[in-house]
Amino acid sequence: MTGIGKSGTFRFGDRAVTRMGYGAMQLAGPGVFGPPRDRAAAIAVLRRAIEAGVDHIDTCDYYGPHVVNQIIREALHPYPADLTLVTKVGARRGPDGAWIPAQSPAELVAAVHDNLRNLGVDVIDGVNLRLMGGADFGPADESVEARFTALAELRAQGLIRHLGISNATMAQVAEARRIAPVVCVQNHYNLVHRADDAMIDELAGLGIAYVPFFPLGGFQPLQVEGLSRVAASLGVAPMQVALAWLLQRSPNILLIPGTSSRAHLDENLAAADLALDDAALAALDAIAAQ
């Protein structure tokens, strides 16, 4: 059993969640499209996560599409009372697996109902508006008013408990907060991708959770010489160090590393037990400065 509780908790709206969670994206087939090669193994990973103390799962109905939410429902429904399920809306999948923007208010509303149906719930704990961004897929400077208002209306109807925003700038977070409370921001951030350093600190002051996507590099896992040296000195895996660094970076960071392997899941969760001393932190911080 891991000690993920040692990472502490942070507020997600009206509840506190353990800071080490689980991201379900990798439970779909290759390219996050179609069914997994081994559905029973995917179910086992989810059940192991809950057994190990995970109480925050990040998912999405366009993972598959629909497949991952259906696997979550098969594995965990009826859900533990303390489990926080968070999804995102703003895209759909083409027949070839392409990621297609689905950003109109009508498309967002339909996507929320897809998530409700496939997860088998009457209300979703958290829904992130996933902005598609600019040419480099990073945040773009654009209004979110119409889109966030559509989700705020669903929240007012009782279909969503809490709202977040993903791939966003601080200006977009502020615009969204004028419409409805924002409990989390989900952006690209990891040891070497640190454009959001100032945002993380500002959100911490506001009591808003920051949930990094691609915390381990995404489809191209982090491969950094300095990271490998620190990991070797501690006798642990480099990805465990990368996760531990994020947990120590700021108390409002919630982690959602994903995997389809039980062994890899246990390795990720064990990072919550890893304390990095000042020398290790200095060596890791130096990586971003290079």
C-alpha positions in Angstrom: 0.0 0.0 0.0 1.4 3.4 -0.9 1.4 6.5 1.3 -0.3 8.9 -1.1 -2.0 10.5 1.9 1.5 11.9 2.8 1.1 14.3 -0.1 -1.7 16.0 1.8 -4.9 17.3 0.4 -6.1 20.5 -1.4 -9.6 21.9 -1.8 -11.6 21.0 -4.9 -14.6 23.1 -4.4 -16.5 21.8 -1.3 -14.3 18.8 -0.8 -10.7 18.0 -0.1 -8.9 15.6 -2.4 -5.7 13.8 -2.0 -3.1 15.5 -4.1 -2.0 12.4 -5.9 -4.8 11.3 -8.2 -5.1 9.3 -11.4 -5.6 10.3 -15.1 -7.6 7.8 -17.1 -6.5 8.8 -20.6 -4.3 5.8 -21.2 -7.1 3.3 -20.6 -8.2 3.8 -24.2 -6.5 2.1 -27.2 -3.5 3.4 -29.0 -3.7 7.2 -29.7 -6.4 7.4 -27.0 -8.8 5.9 -29.6 -10.8 2.8 -29.5 -11.0 0.1 -26.8 -7.9 -1.0 -24.8 -6.0 -4.1 -25.7 -7.0 -5.6 -22.4 -10.2 -4.3 -20.8 -9.8 -6.5 -17.7 -6.4 -5.0 -17.1 -7.8 -1.5 -17.4 -10.5 -2.3 -14.9 -7.9 -3.8 -12.5 -5.8 -0.5 -12.7 -8.9 1.5 -11.7 -9.8 -0.7 -8.8 -6.2 -0.8 -7.6 -6.1 3.1 -7.7 -9.1 3.2 -5.4 -7.7 0.5 -3.2 -4.5 2.6 -2.8 -6.4 5.7 -1.7 -6.9 7.6 -4.9 -10.0 9.9 -4.5 -9.6 12.1 -7.7 -9.9 10.6 -11.2 -9.5 12.7 -14.3 -11.4 11.5 -17.4 -13.1 12.6 -20.5 -15.8 11.3 -22.8 -13.7 11.9 -25.9 -11.1 9.5 -24.6 -12.0 6.5 -26.8 -14.5 8.2 -27.4 -16.8 7.0 -24.7 -14.7 4.0 -24.0 -12.8 5.2 -20.9 -15.9 6.6 -19.1 -17.7 3.3 -19.8 -14.7 1.4 -18.3 -14.7 3.6 -15.3 -18.4 2.9 -14.8 -17.9 -0.8 -15.1 -15.0 -0.9 -12.7 -16.2 1.5 -10.0 -19.9 2.1 -10.1 -21.5 2.6 -7.6 -18.8 5.1 -6.9 -17.2 5.5 -3.5 -18.7 8.5 -1.7 -15.4 10.3 -1.5 -14.4 9.8 -5.1 -14.2 13.0 -7.2 -14.7 12.4 -10.9 -13.6 15.3 -13.1 -14.1 15.4 -16.9 -13.5 17.9 -19.7 -15.5 19.1 -22.7 -14.5 21.0 -25.8 -13.5 18.4 -28.4 -14.8 15.3 -30.3 -13.1 12.5 -32.2 -13.3 11.9 -35.9 -13.7 8.5 -37.4 -9.9 8.4 -37.9 -9.2 9.4 -34.3 -8.6 13.1 -35.1 -9.1 15.6 -32.3 -11.8 18.0 -33.6 -12.8 21.2 -31.7 -16.4 21.1 -30.4 -16.6 24.5 -28.7 -20.1 25.8 -29.4 -22.4 26.1 -26.4 -24.7 23.4 -27.9 -21.7 21.0 -28.4 -20.5 21.7 -24.8 -24.0 20.9 -23.4 -24.3 17.7 -25.4 -20.8 16.7 -24.2 -21.8 17.1 -20.6 -24.8 14.9 -21.1 -22.6 12.3 -22.8 -20.4 12.2 -19.7 -23.4 11.9 -17.4 -24.7 9.0 -19.3 -21.5 7.1 -19.8 -20.3 7.6 -16.3 -23.8 6.7 -14.9 -24.2 9.7 -12.7 -26.8 12.4 -12.2 -24.2 15.1 -11.5 -20.6 15.4 -12.4 -18.2 16.5 -9.7 -16.1 18.7 -12.0 -16.2 19.8 -15.6 -13.3 21.6 -17.2 -13.8 23.7 -20.3 -10.9 22.5 -22.5 -9.9 25.4 -24.8 -8.2 24.3 -28.0 -5.7 27.2 -28.1 -3.6 28.6 -30.8 -1.5 27.2 -33.6 1.0 25.6 -31.2 -1.9 24.1 -29.1 -1.0 26.3 -26.2 -3.3 28.9 -24.7 -4.7 31.6 -27.0 -6.0 35.0 -26.2 -9.8 34.7 -26.7 -13.0 35.3 -24.8 -14.5 32.3 -23.0 -17.7 34.1 -22.0 -20.2 32.2 -24.2 -18.7 28.8 -23.6 -18.2 29.2 -19.8 -21.7 30.6 -19.5 -23.2 27.5 -21.1 -21.5 25.3 -18.5 -22.4 27.7 -15.7 -26.0 27.3 -16.6 -25.7 23.5 -16.3 -24.1 24.0 -12.9 -27.1 26.1 -11.9 -29.4 23.3 -13.1 -27.5 20.9 -10.7 -25.8 18.8 -13.4 -22.3 19.9 -12.5 -20.9 20.6 -9.0 -17.8 22.5 -9.9 -16.2 24.1 -12.9 -12.7 24.5 -14.1 -10.9 25.6 -17.2 -8.0 24.0 -19.2 -5.3 25.3 -21.6 -6.1 28.8 -20.3 -4.4 32.1 -19.6 -4.8 33.9 -16.4 -7.0 36.5 -18.2 -9.3 33.7 -19.2 -9.4 32.4 -15.7 -10.4 35.8 -14.5 -13.1 36.1 -17.2 -14.5 32.7 -16.2 -14.5 33.6 -12.5 -16.7 36.6 -13.3 -19.3 34.1 -14.6 -19.1 31.3 -12.0 -16.6 30.0 -9.4 -13.5 28.3 -10.9 -12.1 25.5 -8.7 -9.3 24.3 -10.9 -7.1 25.1 -13.8 -5.7 22.3 -15.9 -2.7 23.4 -18.1 0.5 21.9 -19.5 3.2 22.0 -16.9 6.0 19.8 -15.8 9.6 19.9 -14.7 10.8 21.3 -18.0 7.7 23.0 -19.3 7.3 25.8 -16.7 5.5 28.7 -18.5 2.8 28.7 -15.8 5.1 29.3 -12.8 3.6 32.7 -12.0 0.1 31.4 -12.6 0.5 28.6 -10.2 1.5 30.9 -7.4 -1.3 33.3 -8.2 -3.9 30.5 -8.2 -2.5 29.2 -4.9 -3.2 32.6 -3.3 -6.8 32.4 -4.6 -7.3 28.9 -3.3 -7.7 27.4 -6.8 -6.2 24.0 -7.6 -3.7 23.7 -10.5 -3.8 20.3 -12.3 -0.9 19.8 -14.7 -1.6 17.8 -17.7 1.4 15.9 -19.2 3.1 16.0 -15.8 5.6 13.4 -17.1 5.9 14.8 -20.6 2.8 13.3 -22.2 3.2 11.2 -25.4 7.0 11.9 -25.2 8.1 11.1 -21.6 10.6 13.4 -20.0 14.2 12.4 -20.8 16.5 14.8 -19.0 20.0 14.1 -17.9 19.7 16.1 -14.8 16.5 14.3 -13.8 18.2 10.9 -14.3 21.1 12.0 -12.1 18.9 13.0 -9.2 16.9 9.8 -9.5 20.0 7.7 -9.5 21.3 9.4 -6.4 18.1 8.6 -4.6 17.7 5.1 -6.0 14.3 5.7 -7.5 12.8 6.1 -11.0 13.2 9.4 -12.9 9.4 9.8 -13.3 8.9 9.4 -9.5 11.3 12.3 -9.0 9.4 14.4 -11.6 6.1 13.7 -9.7 7.7 14.4 -6.3 9.0 17.7 -7.6 5.6 18.8 -8.7 4.1 17.9 -5.3 6.8 20.0 -3.6 6.5 22.8 -6.2 3.2 24.2 -4.7 0.5 23.0 -2.3 -2.3 23.7 -4.8 -0.9 21.3 -7.4 -3.1 18.1 -7.8 -1.4 15.3 -9.9 -3.2 13.0 -12.3 -0.5 10.8 -13.8 -1.9 8.1 -16.0 -1.0 4.6 -16.9 -2.6 1.3 -18.0 -0.3 -0.8 -15.9 -0.8 -1.7 -12.2 2.9 -1.8 -11.6 3.4 1.6 -13.1 0.4 2.9 -11.1 2.0 1.8 -7.9 5.3 3.4 -8.9 3.6 6.7 -9.7 1.6 6.7 -6.4 4.8 5.9 -4.4 6.2 9.2 -5.5 4.0 10.8 -2.8 6.4 9.2 -0.2 9.5 10.8 -1.8 10.9 13.9 -0.1 13.4 15.8 -2.1 16.1 17.7 -0.1 17.4 21.1 -1.0 20.2 19.8 -3.1 17.9 17.7 -5.2 15.4 20.6 -5.6 18.2 22.9 -6.7 19.5 20.4 -9.3 16.0 20.0 -10.6 15.2 23.7 -10.7 18.4 24.2 -12.7 17.0 22.1 -15.5 14.3 24.6 -16.3 16.8 27.4 -16.3 18.9 25.8 -19.0 
